[in-house]
Amino acid sequence: MLLVVLFASFSLYGFAKGGTNLQSSIPTKADMLKSLIYNNTRATLTLDSTAFKELIQLSSDSPSSPKSVSFSVNVMSTPLNPGAGQTVKYDAVLTNDGNGYDDRTGVFTCPVAGTYMFVVDALSRPRIWLELKVNNNTVGRLHVYPEHRADLIQMSRTVIVKLKTGDNVKVENIRNGVYIYPHMYSGFSGTLLH
């Protein structure tokens, strides 16, 4: 349909300009139109092909990384009684996207650099003292003084930190005689924000 309209336009243009031999000018203008359409299509395909090749190159140059990194672990079966200076090892892994958390050591090793949010919560008797550590540097604490009168205390601490690939994050117990209660009341979670 477009070809017919353009063909008719070229014909009328030639006639209006005073062309005496309308029939002889028609094939030339039709050929020009065909050439224009063909060249435009070829240029578009070339541009699209070039852009596509560049996208493939860019994606192959960048290191592949997990789309999401997150973990959530808790104390499930029996109370934990870690000694002073020991890493808390949670016994139930709910999720471990990116495989950063090691349930044998209780340590999260950062697989992708970025900004992370960590949450530590615990149900315990007073005297609990836990620290959230990044590469053995304290970035957050949970503590209830021994004089507190409640039998059990539920507490939580959230920290947002920037990590590099390979950084280690863990929850460490600071004093002896601490019991961390089970049945999903106590846990450690982390997620890559961006």
C-alpha positions as CSV (number, residue, x, y, z in Angstrom):
1,M,0.0,0.0,0.0
2,L,2.8,2.4,0.9
3,L,4.6,1.5,-2.3
4,V,1.5,2.4,-4.3
5,V,1.1,5.7,-2.6
6,L,4.8,6.6,-3.0
7,F,4.8,5.4,-6.6
8,A,1.7,7.6,-7.3
9,S,3.4,10.5,-5.6
10,F,6.5,10.2,-7.7
11,S,4.4,10.0,-10.9
12,L,2.4,13.1,-10.0
13,Y,5.6,14.9,-9.0
14,G,7.1,14.2,-12.5
15,F,3.9,15.2,-14.3
16,A,3.5,18.4,-12.2
17,K,7.1,19.5,-12.9
18,G,6.2,19.4,-16.6
19,G,7.5,16.1,-17.4
20,T,6.5,15.3,-20.9
21,N,7.5,11.7,-20.9
22,L,5.8,10.4,-17.8
23,Q,6.2,6.7,-18.9
24,S,9.9,6.9,-19.2
25,S,10.4,8.6,-15.8
26,I,8.2,6.1,-13.9
27,P,10.6,3.1,-13.9
28,T,13.5,5.3,-12.7
29,K,11.5,6.6,-9.8
30,A,10.2,3.2,-8.9
31,D,13.8,1.9,-8.9
32,M,14.8,4.8,-6.6
33,L,12.0,3.9,-4.2
34,K,13.0,0.2,-4.2
35,S,16.6,1.1,-3.7
36,L,15.7,3.4,-0.8
37,I,13.6,0.7,0.9
38,Y,16.2,-2.0,0.4
39,N,19.1,0.2,1.6
40,N,17.2,1.4,4.7
41,T,16.4,-2.2,5.6
42,R,20.0,-3.3,5.1
43,A,21.2,-0.4,7.2
44,T,18.7,-1.2,10.0
45,L,19.8,-4.8,10.0
46,T,23.5,-3.8,10.1
47,L,22.9,-1.4,13.0
48,D,20.9,-4.0,14.9
49,S,23.5,-6.7,14.2
50,T,26.3,-4.4,15.4
51,A,24.5,-3.4,18.5
52,F,23.6,-7.0,19.3
53,K,27.3,-8.0,18.9
54,E,28.3,-5.2,21.3
55,L,25.8,-6.4,23.9
56,I,27.1,-9.9,23.7
57,Q,30.7,-8.6,24.1
58,L,29.8,-6.5,27.1
59,S,28.0,-9.4,28.8
60,S,30.9,-11.8,28.2
61,D,33.4,-9.2,29.6
62,S,31.6,-8.8,32.9
63,P,32.0,-11.4,35.5
64,S,28.9,-13.4,36.2
65,S,27.5,-13.1,39.7
66,P,24.6,-14.6,41.5
67,K,21.4,-12.6,41.0
68,S,20.7,-12.8,44.7
69,V,22.7,-13.4,47.9
70,S,20.8,-14.2,51.1
71,F,20.8,-16.6,53.9
72,S,18.7,-17.3,57.0
73,V,19.7,-19.7,59.8
74,N,18.4,-20.4,63.2
75,V,18.7,-22.6,66.3
76,M,16.3,-25.4,65.9
77,S,16.9,-28.4,68.2
78,T,18.8,-27.8,71.4
79,P,20.0,-24.6,73.2
80,L,23.4,-23.4,72.2
81,N,26.0,-22.8,74.9
82,P,29.1,-21.4,73.1
83,G,32.1,-20.5,75.1
84,A,33.6,-17.0,75.3
85,G,35.1,-15.9,72.0
86,Q,33.4,-18.7,70.0
87,T,31.4,-18.3,66.8
88,V,27.8,-19.2,67.2
89,K,27.0,-22.1,64.8
90,Y,23.3,-22.2,64.0
91,D,22.0,-25.7,63.3
92,A,19.1,-25.1,60.8
93,V,19.6,-23.4,57.4
94,L,16.4,-22.0,56.0
95,T,17.9,-20.5,52.9
96,N,21.4,-20.0,51.5
97,D,21.2,-18.3,48.1
98,G,24.7,-17.7,46.7
99,N,26.1,-20.3,49.2
100,G,27.8,-17.7,51.3
101,Y,26.9,-19.2,54.7
102,D,28.9,-22.2,56.0
103,D,26.9,-24.1,58.6
104,R,30.0,-26.0,59.7
105,T,31.8,-22.8,60.8
106,G,28.9,-20.4,61.4
107,V,30.6,-17.8,59.0
108,F,29.2,-16.0,56.1
109,T,31.8,-15.4,53.4
110,C,30.7,-12.6,51.0
111,P,30.5,-14.0,47.4
112,V,29.6,-10.6,45.8
113,A,30.7,-7.2,46.8
114,G,27.9,-4.8,47.8
115,T,25.8,-3.4,50.6
116,Y,24.4,-6.0,52.9
117,M,21.9,-6.1,55.7
118,F,22.4,-8.5,58.6
119,V,19.9,-9.3,61.4
120,V,20.9,-11.2,64.6
121,D,18.2,-12.2,67.1
122,A,18.3,-14.3,70.2
123,L,16.1,-15.6,73.0
124,S,18.2,-15.9,76.1
125,R,18.4,-15.3,79.8
126,P,20.0,-12.1,81.0
127,R,23.8,-11.9,80.7
128,I,23.8,-12.6,77.0
129,W,26.4,-10.8,75.1
130,L,26.8,-11.4,71.4
131,E,28.7,-9.4,68.7
132,L,28.2,-9.2,65.0
133,K,31.7,-9.1,63.4
134,V,33.0,-8.3,59.9
135,N,36.5,-9.6,59.5
136,N,36.8,-9.8,63.3
137,N,35.8,-6.1,63.7
138,T,32.6,-5.6,65.8
139,V,29.8,-3.9,63.9
140,G,26.9,-4.6,66.2
141,R,26.1,-5.9,69.7
142,L,23.3,-7.7,71.6
143,H,23.6,-7.5,75.4
144,V,21.3,-7.7,78.4
145,Y,22.8,-7.0,81.9
146,P,22.6,-9.7,84.5
147,E,20.5,-7.5,86.8
148,H,17.6,-7.6,84.4
149,R,14.7,-9.2,86.1
150,A,13.0,-11.1,83.3
151,D,13.6,-14.9,82.9
152,L,13.9,-14.8,79.1
153,I,14.7,-11.9,76.8
154,Q,14.1,-11.7,73.1
155,M,16.4,-9.2,71.4
156,S,17.4,-8.2,67.9
157,R,20.0,-6.1,66.1
158,T,20.1,-5.0,62.5
159,V,23.2,-3.7,60.7
160,I,23.8,-2.5,57.2
161,V,27.4,-2.7,55.9
162,K,29.4,-2.5,52.7
163,L,31.3,-5.7,52.0
164,K,34.0,-6.8,49.6
165,T,34.2,-10.2,48.0
166,G,35.7,-12.6,50.6
167,D,34.8,-10.6,53.7
168,N,33.7,-12.8,56.6
169,V,30.7,-12.1,58.8
170,K,29.8,-14.0,62.0
171,V,28.1,-13.8,65.3
172,E,30.5,-14.3,68.3
173,N,29.6,-15.0,71.9
174,I,31.6,-12.8,74.3
175,R,31.1,-14.4,77.7
176,N,30.7,-17.9,79.3
177,G,27.4,-19.2,80.7
178,V,25.2,-17.9,77.8
179,Y,22.4,-20.1,76.5
180,I,20.8,-19.3,73.2
181,Y,17.4,-20.9,73.0
182,P,16.1,-23.0,70.1
183,H,12.8,-23.6,68.3
184,M,13.4,-20.7,65.8
185,Y,13.5,-18.0,68.5
186,S,17.2,-17.3,67.7
187,G,18.7,-16.7,64.3
188,F,21.1,-14.9,62.0
189,S,20.2,-13.6,58.5
190,G,21.8,-11.6,55.8
191,T,20.9,-10.3,52.3
192,L,22.6,-8.3,49.5
193,L,20.7,-5.0,49.1
194,H,22.6,-3.7,46.1
